[in-house]
């Protein structure tokens, strides 16, 4: 009998100890009692920060049985705070927050162009002092009001979660001009003096799409922002950066209209880039030999032309666009193609001396010694090539 009572008492004590750790959860905040920030906006003017916060009603994001969604006006909320520092601006916004604010699900950061030009990478340094922010967020620059960027919805009354702001990869896979930038990649490049800092510039297009017969605004990448280690900056429009993708070995596919000054002959889809940049030192100057090879599919045959003439014309166009981007960089003291990175890898000591660890821009209009472009067109869409 005594043994039975002891056994029962022991079991009771063990059972109670199992429940003791659960008391640590009593102070946690329920999911429904928090506000989840999906994107942050940062502006800086007159030595004062303005912080924007975008969030959604997640009940409206989930798809109903019929597939419909609530209108974006009912599901998107934008907060704003001001302060001499980013932290002060965030706490200023907390004064009007109706619930606890959670930043751990933030998926995008949008910085105004003026703020980026004035503060550069220090914005990111201030942002990531908070342990709740993550490094796998998308980073953008904009010249347009951040409130309008955050309020822009997607097709079919979907929220901004289904736009380029939060999901840029789908658009980039089909039109690989401006690659999206994750925050950790920006941080890596800002810490390497031989690399160019690149951030896509996001904006709103109000003329490309209609909803029934009414125009709607949709997000688009309108250009890109660049910054060197010497703090030279440049914000260029899409039209100025025609050809920026040609020396990017990671692009998926782009289109090229093969034409001369008078006639358009064909539309090509170009893919599988293979880029080789060979740095050289000649008479104390840096030189580069560049070879670029691509595969292509002819999607549209407009005017009659021989295969050899078509390929030659396409190669000349790509070469012209590469040199146009290179010249744009020379004029603004920006290494837009990051040519100095392979030079540093091959000649590290000379790179330190010649560039003063990246602070001196040493490229000129003659730094590209040779540029060879090769395009192969094995097929016409679904069929093998028939042009002779």
Buried (B, 14 or more C-beta within 10 A) or exposed (E): EEEEEEEEEEEEEEEEEEEEEEEEEEEEEEEEEBBBBBBBBBBBEEEEBBBBBBBBEBEBBEEEEEEEBBEBEEBBBBBBBEBEEBBBBBBBBEEEBEEEBBBEBBBBBBBBBBBBBBBBBEBBEBBBEEEEBBEEBBBBBBBBBBEBBBBBBBEEBBBBBBBBBBBBEEBBEEBBBBBBBBBBBBBEBBEBBBBBBBBBBBBBBEEEEEEEEEEBBBBBBBBBBBBBBBEBBBBBEBEBBBBBBBBBEEBBBBBBEBBEEEEEBBBBBBBEBEBEBBBBEEEEBBBBBBBBBBBBBBEBBEEEBEEEEBBBBBBEBBBEBBBBBBEBBBEBBBBBBBBBBBBBEEBEEBBEEBBEEBEEBBBEEEBBBEBEBEBEBEEBEEEEEEBE
